[in-house]
Structure formats: C-alpha cells, structure tokens
Amino acid sequence: HKRSTPSETDAMGCTTSSAATNLASLPQGLAETFASYEIFVKENKAKLPVLGMLMLDQKSGKREMGGFDHPGSFSYQIKQQVVKGLTLEVCHAGKLTPDLEKSFVASISALEAAGASVICGDTGFMMWFQSLARKSTKLPVILSSLAVLPSITCSYGAHEKIAVLTADSQLLKPMATLIHDECSVDINDQRFVFVGCEDIPGFHQISSGQHDDAAKMEAGLVAKATKVLEEHPQVRAFLLESTELPRYAKALRKATFRPVFDALNLCDFYITSHLDNPRFGVKDWDDAKQGKRPEFNFGQLVSGATEIVKPVLDTLKVTDIAMQIYETSKQAAVSMMVRSQRAGITLGVIRLDYHYPPAPGDVDHPGSYPYEVHYHMVKGLTFEMCQAGKLTPEVETAFLQGIKDLEAKGVSVITGDCGFMMWLQELARRNTKLPVIMSSLATLPAITASYTRDEQVAIFTANGQSLLGMEQLIKAECGVDVKDKRYIFVGCEEVPGFEAVALGQKVDVRKVTPGIVKKAQEILTKHPQVRAILMECTELPPYSDAVRHVCGVPVFDAITACDFYIASHVEHPMMKTWSHAPLG
C-alpha cells in the first residue's frame, strides 16, 4: 500500500490529527495486516476502552481527585452508574432484595449501553454480587482487587508473603468462602497478612467522603505498613483491597520500598488488553554478536514530555475509533515511560542463548516496552533445555548468575524470553526477593476471575502439545488447571512462518500475521464462549494488535503482564494531581 508523508507530532511525541489517515506510523503488526487506512477503519472491531463503574446509592462528601470514585483518577474514559437502593450496609450484609437485584442488573445493562469494556464497583464489598454481575453480562467483571491476588502470589516464593490492607479485616471473615470461590484465594493461607485499617485515625472520615484528615490518614497507614514489615519481614508486596486506599499508594511505596497493587492498576490491566502496543523503540536491536548491550535509549522520545498527559479524550482529535484506540495507546505508553524513568523502575529479562533479531513487540525487543529493559543472555541455555525443564550444573550456575547480574543493575521485576522458563520459576524465586514472572500464564487467574465458569479464555502457545507436559507445574506455579474446560489451548506451530520460533530464527511478521489472525477468528467461531485471548508465547505479542482490531476481543500477552507488575512500582498517572497538606 502507498504510505503517506510523515506525520506531525506534539510535545508528547504523539501523532496529531493531521496524521490520522495513513498507516505509516502504526506498529508493524497493524500496518501489515491492513492494505489501506480505509480497510483498517472499516474492518476494525475493537472499541475505545471504557471503564464502567457501579456506584453505591448514598450521599457522601465531595469526591476528590485520587479517590477511586472520581473520574479524574483515571487516564481513560469512565462511565459511572448508581445502583438505586444499594448502600454500603447492604454490601456488608451480602444480600439483595428482588427489587435491588433488578436495580443491580439494570445498572450493568446501562453501563453496557454506555460502551463499557470492563465493569468494576466503587467498594470491594460488592464482591458479594460478583457472580450475579458476571451472569448478567459478557463483559469482564472485577468487583474486588482480590481477583488479582493469585497472580501477585505466584511471582513470589512459598515462604514469602503479601500484605492485604482492607477497610475492616473482620468484615472479610464472613466472605472467606465467597472469596475462595470467586478469586481462588484462601484468606487463611499463611502467605497472606490481612490488615484492617478501621483503627487508623481519619479512615472513617475518608471513607465517608471527608478529606480534611487525609494527611493524618496517610501517616497512620504508613505507620501500620511499617509495623507489618517489622512483624512480617517476609512481606514482599502490598495489595490495597479497599477502594479508599489507592490515593496513598505512592506514600506506601516510598516508605516501604515495596510494590503496591490496588484497584486502579487492576482496572488498568484490563483496559490495556484493549489497547495497542505502540512500540516506541527508537533503536533497532543490537545483536549480541556485535558485542553491543541491548539497552533501550528513550531519552530523545521523552525529552519534551514535561508532565503526565491529560485524560486522553481531552486531546484526541481523530474521529475513527481504530485510530482513537491507537492514539490512546501512544499516550498511555509515553505516560508510563515518563513515570518509570522518574522512579528508576526497570525490567530484567533472562534470555536464551539464541542470536536472532526479534520483531518489535517481541519480549526480546527493547522497543516493545514503555520503560527501560536490561537483558542477560544465559550461556548454554537452549530452547530444548527450557522445554525439558532440566539444566546442567554449568547452565544452572550461569542462570543464577544472570539473576544476580539483573539485581545488580537495579531491576524491579524479572521475566524471561521463553514461556518454557516456567520450569525455572521456582529456582529463580528461591534466589531473589524480586517478583519473577517467567510466563504470562501468571496473569491467567486474574483474567479468569472476571468471567463465569461457562465462559472461556483462549490461550495461544508456540506448541499446544508441549504445554500439556507442564500440567502439574502450571497448576503448582500459577494455580491454573490446563484441563479446565474454561481454557482453550491453541498451538501456533502450523501457522505458516511461525516454525522459525522453534528453529531460533528471525520470524517474518508480515508472513505470520494473517495466519495468527485467521486462527483467532476460527477459534472464536468454533468456541463462541471465548471472551478473551492470552498470548502465552513470548513471540506472539507482535500479533496482539491485529487480533484485537480484527476480532474485537481483549488480548493479554507477555507485554501486558510485564506492564502490570511494573505498574505496581510507579505512581499512577493521575495521582500526581492529588495532594494534601504536608505531613507534620
């Protein structure tokens, strides 16, 4: 197809409306899927991601930026719907009258009509109604951030702990069975430290919408978290279960030097499954044979970025949905670049001993990420060795040295460039305190929890048969039963051109893309209950964008997985605009 002239860019490095009529600036996976811009727009089935939020029907104080119920706390569109008659007391009791149930379901229908992509609630106690909500919609439903707890847990060792901060730990006890059924979380598991915040000075005022005591509340929360670490030094991360707490995540990270997960970045995780990967790489891969370090230099890209972007719809000037999604994606990526650079947060990638030029979007391409990446190639570590799950003593020594070298570089999260490194997950976790995610399957529990047991997730792999031999390992490491009818495993080994993956050769993205897209279309036709796709293989992310736009379903992959864990280390994009009186 004919390419247009270069586009103009604004101060954030984002394409302006004058460039929104050509494919030249799109990622390779999109530009080579559609023959023209007109076809790209016409055949697009993706939609601009919108967060739908169910709201309690009760008067409270003024909603402020930083609060989970304030639209300005999100960097994307949000639609809110009050459930008439639903109060916090009703949520605590966990029972709906027939009229309230009708009101609840009607509110979900209203959010669907408003274009919601995912549905959440403004209090975690709506978890009581998660099952009802999921049966009332085909959209993913996440009424509590506890849904992500299994995915956080599997990135740490069995001896390490996660501290869960809640509004009232006593109120969670009656929900034990519910939480286990809905989120696969046993609240009595020794790996979890549940901590109630009801005794923190100022908490009740904050929860009722009064923010005069915000500084006192923050000081009390930091003191409580510090005490938790003193009593439980094995705590490696915090999960803020209460929707009143995300505004204090930055203070907790600063005080504890621990990653902090909350309802905001859980919503972000689902939203990103609808966004493109802009692939902001400004340098091609430096092949190891040339003796160059594969570092990602994005300084020139963010040099003009002086502040975090406004909510994306304020700046979009294009009318086509397909291009709006891409514009939104670029702004989100630049925002993450700026925030991660400020915080000094980087990703560490353990590499196979292969020398091939990765495609943009591949885990091994530094331009696939909106943050800095450090790589370490393990000498002697082959694809076959990972697939078998057995290392020679020499390679095991080299592998552990690679973990140490990445730690020395200051990385915050460690991953691998081959999903079969899941065999090495436990070995890696025993030798580092950092979170380790050797496979995007680590995020599968969080994805699954948002759908009913009758709905399915399609998991695309390099070789469908190879994963079956990892059945027990995957269940032990990720809490996922590969024989569960909710999962459809799709091998891509027969897609023309994809055999290069097994051969350790360069993959021709242009050649492979049509086959991956066709396979996704066939799976969705054959299995109409599939609601989302997870690209398990680390060389499949280059095709995620094309599948999203052609098939119109959320697509998760190794890059969105890394983004989720990295986000727990950086300030949320809209939190910088919220402030209160200084402590002391």
N, C-alpha and C positions, 0 to 999 in steps of 0.2 A: 504494500500500500504506500501511497505517497505521504511523506511526512512534511508537516508544516514548518514554518520558521520557529526558531527558539522562542520560548515563552518569556514573559516578564515575570520577575519575582518581587515580592515585597520584602520588608526588613527581616521577616522571619524565615526567608528562604522558601516561601510558599508560592505556588503558582497563582496568579491573579486571573480574573475573568477573561482577559484577552487570550489566554492560552487554553481555555476550556473547550476547544473544538478540534483538538488533534490528539493523536496517540503517542507523540514523540516523548512526552515526559512521563508516561506511565511505566510501571515496572514491567520487566521483560515478560513475566507470566501473563500480564493482561494485554500488552501491546501485540504480542504474537498469537493471541487467541482470537482476536477480532480483526477482520480485514480492514475495517474503517471505523472512524469515530461514530458514524451513524449506526453501524451494526452494533457497536459496543453499547450505545444507548438503547437501541431497540430491543436487543436480546437480554439486557440486564434484568435479573430477577431479584437482585439484592435491594435492600432498602436502607435508608439512613437510620442508624441505630437510635432508638428512643428508649429511655428507662421509664417504665410505668411503676408508680408507687401508690400502694394502698395506704390511706391515711385514717387515723383514728378520728372519731367524731366527738371531739371535746375541745373546749376553748382552753387556750393556754396563752402564755406571754408571747411577745413578739419573736418570730423566728429570725435567727441571725445567721449570717454567713459562717460557715464552718459546721453548722448543725446538719444532721443527716436529712432533716425535713425541709431544708432551704434549697430551692432550685439552683441558687448561685454557687452551691457547694460542688456542683458537677460541671465538668467541661464538655458536656453534651446535652442534648435535649432531654427534658424530663417532663412527664405528664403525671399529675397527681390527682387522685380520686378519693374523696372522703366516703367511707363506708358508713352510711347513715345508721346511727344507733350503736356503732361499735366503739366501746370505751376500753381503757386500759384494764379496768376491773374485769370486764368480760373476757379479755385476752388472758388475764391471770387465771380465771376460772376454767378457761378452755372449752366452753360450751356455748353454742349458738342456738337461739330460738329459731323456729321455722322462718319467721319474718326476717331475722338477722341473717340467716343463711341465704335467703333470696337477695337481700341487700348486698351481701358479700359477693355473690356470683354476678349480680348486675354490675357491680363496680369493676370486676375483672373484664366483663364484656365491654364496658365503657373504655377501659384502657386499651383493649384490643382495637376498638374502633378508632381510637386516637393514634394508632400506629405504634404501640409499644412493641419492643423487641424482646424484653425480659421484664418480669414483674417481681417487685420486692415490696416490703412493708416498712412502715416507719417505727415499728417496735419488734424486737426479736420474739416477743411472746405471741406474735401471730403464727409462730411455728405450729401451734395447736391446730391451725387451719390449713397447713401446707397441703395435706392430702386432698382436701376439698378444692383448694385452689388449682392444684395440678390436674384434677379431673375435669375442671371447668375450662381448660384452655390447652392449646397445643404449644403455647409459649413456655420457655423455661421459667420456673418459679423458685425464688430464693428468699424465703421469709425469715431466715436467720443466717448469720455469718458462720454458725456452727457447721454449715454444709461444707465448708472448706477445711475443717479441722483434720479430717483424714489425709488430705493432700499435703497439709503442713507437716503432719506427724511423720509421713513416710520419707521426708527429706532428712530426718534425724535418726539417730540410733535408738535402740530399745531402752537404753539406760538414760536417755535424755528426755527432758520434759518440756511441755508447752503450758504457759500460764494463761488461763482464760479469765478475763475480767468481765464481770456481769453486773447488772443493776442490783440483783439480790440473789445470792447463791442458794438461799433457802427455797426460793420460788422455782428454781431449776430442778430440785429433787423430785417433785411430783411428775416432772416431764421426762424422767430417766428413760422409760420405755419408749415414749414418743421420739425422743432424740436418737435413741438407738435405731429405731425403725426408719426414721426419716433421713438421718445423717450418718448412720453406721458408726456412731460414737457411743462408747460406754463411759459415762461420766464417772464411774468408779475406777477406771483404768488408772494405774499408778503413774502413767506418763502425763496425766493432766492435773494441773493445780487450778481448781476453780476458786476464784476470789471475788467476793461480793463487794460492791462499792457503796452500799447503802449507809455505811457509817462515816463516809468521808464528808467533812464539813462543806456544805454548799451543794451536795449532789441532788438532794430533793428539790432545791430551788432551781437548779439547772434543768432537771427532768420536767419541771412544771413550766418551763419557758422563761424563767427569771435568770438573767445572766450577770447580775451585779456581783456575784461571788465567784466568777469564773477563775480569777487568779487564785483564790483560796482553794477552789476545787482542783485546779491543776497541781498546786503544791501538795495537796493531800493525796492525789493519785500517784504522783511521782514518789512520794514517801512510801506509799503502800507497795508500789512496784519494787522499790529498793529493798524493802523488808522481805518481799517474796524471794528476791535473789539471795538475800542473806540466809534465809531458811531453806531455800531450794537452789543451790548453786548450779544444779544440772539444767535449770531452765534456759532454753536456747532462744525462745521466741515468745512474743505476746500476741494473743488474739483478743481483740476488743469485741466482745459479743454484744454488749449494749450499744444501741444506735446513738446514745448520748455521748459516747466517748471518742469517736474519730477525731474531733477537733483537738484532742490532747495527744494525738499520736506522735507528733513532732517532738513534743516535750519528753515523751517516754523514750523515744529513740535516742535523744540527746543524753538523757540521764542514765540509761541502762546499756547503751551500745548493743541493743538487740533489735532484730527486725520486728516490726509491728504490723499485724494484719488486722483489717477491720471491714465493716460493711461497705465502705466506699471502694476499697480496692477489689473487693469481691464483685461488686457491680461492674467495675472497670473490666474485670476479667471476662465477664460475659459480653460486654459491649465490644471489646476488641475482637471477639470472634466474628463480628460483622464488618470489621474494618480491613482495609488493605494494608500490606506491608510496603511502605513507600521505598524502602531500600535506599537510604541516604548515603550509601558508600561513595566517597569521593576519591578513593584509591582502589585500584584493582588488587586482587590477592597477590601478595609477594610469595612466590613459590619457595618452599623450604630449600629446594636445590640451589637457589640463587643466594642462599645464605642471608636472606632478609627476614627480619622479625615481622610477623603478620599483625602489626599494631594498627589500630584504626585512628586516623587523624581527622577529627571532625571540627577542628578549630575554625577553619575557613567558613564552615557552614553556619556556625552559631555565633560568629563574630558580631553580627548585627542584632542578635537576639538579646535585647536588654531586659525583657520581662516576659513572664508567662503569658501565653495567649489568652484572649478573652473567650467566653463560650463561643464555640465555632460558628453557630448560626448568625452571630453578630457580624461576622466577617465574610461569610460566604456570599459570593456574587454570581454564582453559576446556577442555572435552573435545572439542569439534568441531574436526576438522582444519582446515576452512576458516577458522575464527576463530583457531586457533593460528597459522596462517600470517600472518594479519593482525596479531596481537599481536606475533609475532616481528619482522615488518616495522617496526612502530612503534618497538620498542626499538632496532632497528638504526639507524633514522633519527635518533632522539634522540641515540644514541651518536655518530654522525657529526657532528651539529650541535655537540655539546659539544667534540669533538676538533678540528674545523676552526676553531671560534671561538678555542680556546686557541692554535692555531698561526697564526691570522691568515690562513688559506687561503681564497681566494675564486675564483669562476668569472667569466670575462668572456664576454659574448655579443654578437656583432655582429648587429645587426638590420636587416632590410629596411626600406625607407621605407614601411611599412604601419601603419595605425592600426586595429587590430581588438582586441577583448577576448579574449585567449586563455583556453582552458579549463584548469582545474587538470590538471597532467600534461603540458601543452604546454611546449616549451622556453622559450617567452616568458612563462610564468607563474612568477614567483619562488618561489611556494609549491610548485613541483614538485621542489625540491631541498632536501636536508638540510644546506645550507651557504649562505653569503651569495653573492649574484649581483649583478654590475654589468652594465648594458646600455648599448650605444651604438648608436643608430639612425643609419645612414649615409644622409644626404640624397641622394635621387636614385637609390638602389639599389633597383631593382624586381625582382619575381619573374621577369619576362621577361628582364631583363638577366642575372640569375644563370643562368637556364636556357640562354641563348645563350652564356654564358661570356665575354662581352666588355663591358668597361667603357669609358665615355667618359673622357677625361683628367680631367674635373672630378670624376666619381664615384670614379675610382681615387685621386685625391688625398684625397677625403673618407674613403675606405675605409682608407687608410694612416694618416690622422689618427685614425680610430677605434681602430686597433691601438695607436697611441701613447697615446691617452687611457686605454685599458684598462690599459696598462702603468703609467701614472702613478697609477692607482687601486690598484696593487699586486696585480692578479690573478695567479693561478698557472697557469691554463690558459685558452686561448681557443677558443671554439666559435662556431657561427653558428646562426641560427634557420631556415635553409633548407638542405636537403641538397644543393641545386644550387650552394651556395657552395663545393663541392668544386672547382669551376673556379678558385676564388680561393685555394685552399690553398697552392699554391706561392708565390704573390705574398705571402701573409701570412707564410709561414715565412721568406722572404728578408728580412723587415723586423722580425723579433723573435727573441729567443732562447728565448721561451716555447714550450711544446708547443702545437700547433694541431691541432684535430680538427674539421674542418668537416663531417664526415659520420660517422654511426655505422658506416659501412662500414669505418672504420679498425679496428674490433674484429673484423671478419669472419675474418681469418686465424687469430686465436686460437680462435674458435669452431670453424672448420673443422678445425683441427689435432686436435681432440678426438674426431673421428669418422672412420670408414673412408671410402674413396673411393666406396663404394657407397651411403653414407648421404647425406642431403640436408639443406640448410638453406633454408627458405622466406623470401624477402626481400620484405616488404610495402613498397610505394612509393606515392607520390601518383599517379604515372602511369607505368605499366610501360614504355611506348614511349620516354618521354623519357630513361630511363637507358641505353637501348641506344646513344644517340648519344654517351654518355660512356664507351664501352667502353675506349678506349685510355687515357683519363685515369684511370679507376678502376684499371686494371692498373698504370699507372705510379705512382700515388699510394698505392694500398693493396695492390698485389700480388695483386689478385683478377681472375680471368678470368671475366667475366659470362657467357661461353658455356660454362663448365664445367658438366657435367651435374649436378654436386653442388648447384647453385644453381637454385632455382625462383623466378623473379621474378613478383610478384603486384601488379598495378596496382589501386588502390582508387578510381579515378576514377568508376566506375559505381556505387559504394555510395551509396544514397540519402542526401543531405545532405552528402556529402563534397565535392561540387563547390564548396562555399564556400571550400575551401582555395585553389583556383586563382583564385577571384574576390577573394581577400583579405578575406573576410567572416567573421563570427563563425560557428563551427561548433557546431551543436546536437548535443552529445554524446549526449543521450538518443535522438535520432533516428538517429544514425550507428552507435552501439554494436551493435545487433542485426545490421546488415549486415556489419560487420567480423568479428564472431564467426562468422556464418554462412559468410563467405568462408574463414575459417581452418578451419572444420570441413570444408568442401568440399575444400580443398587437402589436408588430412590424409587424407581418404578417397581422393582421386584419386592421391595420392603417398604411399603408406604408408611409404616410406623417409625421409620428413621427420622429423628428430629435434628440430629447434629452429626458432624463428621469430625473425627480426631485423626490427624495425620501422624501416625506413630513414628514412621521412619524419618530420620533427621535430614534426608534428602528430598522429602516431599513438600516442605513449606513453599518452594518456588511455585507450586501449583495451587496453593490455597486460595489466592486471589481469584484465579479463573473459576475455580469451583464455586466460590461464594457468589460471583456475579452471574454465572450461568445457571446454577441450581437454586440460589436463593436461600440456602441454609447456613446456619452458623458453622464456621470451620475453626477448630482448635488445632494447634500443632506445637512443635518444639519451641518455636519462637514465642508464641503466646504464653507458653509455660514459663520460659525464662523471664519474660516481661512481668509475669505475675509475681514471681519470687523477688525479682529486682525491685519491683514497686514497693515491697514491704520495707525497703531500706531508705526510700526517698520521700520527701514531702509531697503530699497530694497537690496537684496543680492549682487547685482553688484555695488551699489552706493559707497561702501567703497573704491573702487579702483579709483574713480574720485575725484580729488582735485584741488584746485586753490590757488592762493596767499591768505594769511590770510587777513581778513578784517582789515582795519585801518593800 
